[in-house]
């Protein structure tokens, strides 16, 4: 498993999220109250980028059809149909740099 830098802490303020490309995958990195989390950026329902959705607390709501995922665990929280959870990734913070482990 390797660490790949995704940005600086100052680039990802509390309550914000951003999409990054890591080894050919789109990963969503979110800052929730100063803690960083990462999961797949692609909604498992219809393929929308979750970075285009809304982050409220630890929940990401997909902008296309409203699927709700826990961005800390990748688990589906709410949707009318059963869809797959998201893969989650470890985050490592060193000094001002944020890394994702893949």
C-alpha positions in Angstrom: 0.0 0.0 0.0 1.3 3.4 -0.9 0.6 7.0 0.2 -0.3 9.6 -2.4 -0.5 13.3 -1.6 -3.9 14.7 -2.3 -3.2 18.3 -1.1 -2.6 20.6 1.8 -4.7 20.9 4.9 -5.2 24.6 4.0 -6.8 23.5 0.7 -9.5 21.5 2.4 -11.3 23.5 5.0 -13.7 22.0 7.5 -17.0 21.2 5.9 -15.5 20.9 2.4 -14.8 18.1 0.0 -12.9 17.7 -3.2 -12.4 15.1 -5.9 -8.8 13.9 -6.6 -7.5 11.4 -9.1 -5.4 8.7 -7.5 -3.9 5.8 -9.6 -6.7 6.2 -12.2 -9.5 6.3 -9.5 -11.6 9.3 -8.6 -11.6 9.6 -4.8 -13.5 12.1 -2.7 -11.6 13.6 0.2 -13.7 15.4 2.9 -12.8 17.4 6.0 -15.3 16.9 8.8 -14.5 19.1 11.8 -10.8 18.9 11.1 -10.8 15.1 10.5 -10.1 13.9 7.0 -11.9 11.0 5.2 -11.7 9.5 1.8 -14.1 7.2 -0.2 -14.8 6.5 -3.9 -16.2 9.6 -5.6 -18.5 7.7 -8.0 -22.1 7.0 -6.8 -22.9 3.3 -7.1 -26.4 4.0 -8.4 -25.9 5.9 -11.7 -22.2 6.9 -11.7 -22.5 10.6 -10.7 -19.5 12.4 -9.1 -20.3 12.8 -5.4 -18.1 15.9 -5.3 -21.0 17.6 -7.2 -23.3 16.7 -4.4 -23.8 18.1 -0.9 -21.8 17.4 2.3 -23.7 17.7 5.6 -22.0 16.5 8.7 -20.6 13.1 7.7 -23.2 12.5 5.0 -22.7 13.0 1.2 -25.9 13.4 -0.8 -25.5 12.5 -4.5 -26.7 15.4 -6.7 -28.4 13.2 -9.3 -30.8 11.0 -7.4 -30.3 11.8 -3.7 -28.5 8.6 -2.5 -26.9 9.3 0.9 -23.5 7.8 1.9 -21.5 8.1 5.1 -18.2 9.6 3.9 -16.4 8.3 7.0 -17.2 4.6 6.2 -18.5 4.6 2.7 -21.8 2.9 3.9 -25.0 3.7 2.2 -27.3 5.5 4.6 -30.4 6.1 2.6 -31.8 5.3 -0.9 -35.0 3.7 -2.1 -33.1 0.8 -3.8 -30.3 -1.4 -2.5 -27.0 -0.2 -4.0 -23.4 -1.0 -3.2 -21.5 0.9 -0.5 -18.5 3.0 -1.4 -14.9 1.9 -0.9 -13.3 3.9 1.8 -9.6 4.8 2.1 -7.2 5.6 5.0 -6.0 9.2 5.2 -2.7 10.2 6.7 -1.8 13.8 7.7 1.8 14.8 8.0 2.6 18.4 8.8 0.3 20.4 6.3 0.0 17.5 3.8 -2.9 15.2 3.3 -2.2 11.7 1.9 -4.5 8.9 0.9 -3.4 5.3 1.2 -4.2 3.1 -1.8 
